[in-house]
Amino acid sequence: MAFFIGRDREARRAYGFDEIALVPGDMTVNPDEVDTSLAIGPVKLEIPFLASAMDGVVDAPFAIAMGKFGGLGVLNLDGINTRYEKPREVVAQIAGAGPEQATKLVQELYRKPIKEDLIAQRIKEIKAAKVPCAVSTIPQNAEKYGQIAQQAGCDIFVVQSTVTTARHKATKYKPFDISKFCKKVNMPVIAGNCVTYSVALELMEAGISGLLVGVGPGAACTTRGVLGLGVPQVTATVDCAAARDFHFKRSGRYVPIITDGGMSTGGEVCKAIACGCDGVMVGSAFARTKEAPGLGYHWGMATPHQNLPRGTRIHVGVTGTLEEILYGPSRTDDGSQNLVGALRTCMGSVGASTIREMQTAEIIIAPSIKTEGKLFQKAQRIGMGK
């Protein structure tokens, strides 16, 4: 539904996670018997969770730990891990900087050139642990790094930028051709990020094997403030899921979509999947783990940009182990731990045995869902009142 925001100017209403709720189903399912798996090309994950390609979240040891727990950690090839031999020492410098110096320090540390031999080395470190390896880079580096990653045994290649389209107009450089790239490499290619039906459909038609959905919702991202760009994740996910379903009906090829950003609790993950996504990419929740390299801090991929940073370093603290964040036992009351348990329980409550069935759960517009009856929690700043 569109509304007039002024004379002859319409704007469509869009929704975020805090504005909707899921309705319990007519039948319930044992949470222990639901299927939470996610397939990206030939790679099958036990749980639909990807850890964001942020240097404070994923390095090789974290990717290995994430893989052993059934998820996928995506390594940023444009970051600290491919510029320095000992990335954790450099990350510790960023974590230890004051708020005023953080962005400047990040920009300085990211000026050091990327070492291509470290790309292969990091991939081999992850593969040696016998877990799936996924790496991410910006479109400008995809051709070069894609070849290196493929030769090193990478399983999934992510081409990621703030806004990704299948068509890009430029006269000063040769635009990246996602269609040719997908045909050239022998790896599933995930592309992103996008938030609209038309772009999602074009990218799928170009041959991608997965799509990242979300512009600006991440906890460390400032794109919405710096550029004014973004669509709330509920609407963005629903629109891109519609493109996926249309593409599947027309071509017979199913391209999973992954909602990226804006989720830090189990309830938000559940809502994202009910809105149509096949998996989620999360940053801040995993930055809180003891295994994460950021020591309780993380920053956006665009934070190091030399001219226009679109991310910031934030403090999220260290609240538990990766196992506790994913599988519990939860030691917090805010939904930030045991994310898999929350998803399983919600799936059982709406009567969904699979992720695909979860995508058909009834959704209602419920702006009071987080405040109704929560007066004491709010007053005492506990639970949902934090």
Beta strands, then each sheet from edge to edge (+ up, - down):
strand 1: 2-6
strand 2: 9-12
strand 3: 20-22
strand 4: 38-40
strand 5: 43-45
strand 6: 49-51
strand 7: 72-76
strand 8: 134-137
strand 9: 156-160
strand 10: 189-194
strand 11: 210-213
strand 12: 257-260
strand 13: 279-282
strand 14: 297-299
strand 15: 313-315
strand 16: 363-365
sheet 1: 1+ 2-
sheet 2: 3+ 16-
sheet 3: 4+ 5-
sheet 4: 6+ 7+ 8+ 9+ 10+ 11+ 12+ 13+ 6+
sheet 5: 14+ 15-
end
